[in-house]
Structure formats: C-alpha cells, structure tokens
Amino acid sequence: MHVNHGLMRKGESEQVIDVFKNQMDANLVYVDATDRFLGKLVDVAEPEAKRKIIGAEFIRVFEEEARKVGNEVSFLAQGTIYPDILESKDGVKAHHNVGGLPDDLQFELCKPVKLLYKDEVRVVGRELGLPENMVERQSFPGPGLGVRCLGAITCDRLEALREADAIVREEIGKAGLTIWQYFAVVPDFRTTGVREGKRAYDWPCIIRCINTVDVMTAEVPELDWALLKRITARITAEVPGICRVCYDLMPKPVGTVEWE
C-alpha cells in the first residue's frame, strides 16, 4: 500500500506507482489522503507533535483499507532501521515507526530490517532483486516534507518547498555528483529581499547535503560555487514565495540530518 499524505516530493507518488505496479507487477493499493493529513496538521508547529500525528494517521488509513479486504491482512510491515531506534531511545527525536503507534493496533507488527543500518539495508535490497534506482533511492523520512516545511505547515509554503526541492535534486543530479542525500528546507519565517525593484518579504530556502555511511555521523560536501549559484538563481526565479537561498554547513553531530 502506498499512502500519499500530501507531504511527498514532487513526482514521488507517480514514481512509486510506476515501480511497484508497472515494473514489479505488484498488487499495489494507492490511497490519496492529502486532505485528511493536512487537515490534521493545521496550526501544529511542534516537530514531535507533527511526527506523532502523521504516524498515527498512517495506521488509521492502513486499518481502513485492510477492512475492505476482510481478514486477509494480518501483518503491518515497517521499514524501521537501527538508527531510528537509537535516536528514539536517546530522545533525539521520535520516529513515527518507533513507539509512535497507537495502543489499539489491529495488526501484528513486523520490522524485518530493524537491526540494520542503511548501507546494510541496501545490500538486502539487491539480494531481493529490487531495481537499482529503488535500492539507491535517497532516504526520505516517514513524515516526508512535513519535517522540512518547518513549523506549522501551510499549503503555499509546502508547495514552494516541493518545487524548490525538485530544483535542488534536479541540478545536483545533472551535475553527476555522488552525494548520499540532498534536499531543501523552508522555514516558517520570512526575510526581506528585492524583486523587480520592489521590496519582497518572502521565505528563505535552505539547501541540505550530507555524506554518510550509517547515518549516525555525517559530513557536508563542498559544492561547486557555480552549482550553488545556478540552484539559487533557479529557485528565486521559478519558485513563488522564496527570495533567499542558504547552504547548511552543519555536520552530524552537532546537527541531525533533518531540521526537525
């Protein structure tokens, strides 16, 4: 089952449907629950609260879809990996798939890769015969863009984030760089700029790039200056509502990979 919670990256749901349904001939159930999730997140600014709302609503959607096929569904499989468990245990941040599940869960929970790091999970994926573009797909948190659209999520800022993120991924991809993960973040404050000779008071966009093996530590790659200028020019020209672009230099630790 693929649940589109409205917090997916640009074109992501279409890619998931193509891989599972068209390439792997899987019996995929697609659920567009965008309005449902965004409705639950109105005015919710605290990161942990957002994660728990999204995680709990995921389960409710699964339960509703499972009831449509009677007693055929007994298990809920989750992609929990070891860093999720470590960070949740240490109180760094709550992962929606670690301890964020409702007490009245209707399924038996199955976490087949919970003791593996991301690089080990990719080895398993290849052994299972999954497509290489899926095995090497960038990590994407369960709450999706919900933890990259900082603070209380609004539809206009979420759309600006989705478009800016697509530009970041497209330009770094075209540059042929080997970077473990790269994405955009849009915070919930505004900054003063100038557009066409007039004052603009819009959002900043933060570019986040990291290289890592196990996600427990991460370093920030030095991007070519011309690439950063090209990304900046495209975002400010093509994405309404953004008038400033920044590059995040913080390794892990002290910073986590995600901003929330």
PyMOL commands that set and color helices and strands:
alter all, ss='L'
color gray80, all
select helices_A, chain A and resi 12-23+34-40+47-67+82-89+118-127+132-135+144-147+155-174+225-238
alter helices_A, ss='H'
color red, helices_A
select strands_A, chain A and resi 2-4+30-32+75-77+108-110+181-185+191-195+198-210+242-247
alter strands_A, ss='S'
color yellow, strands_A
deselect
rebuild
show_as cartoon
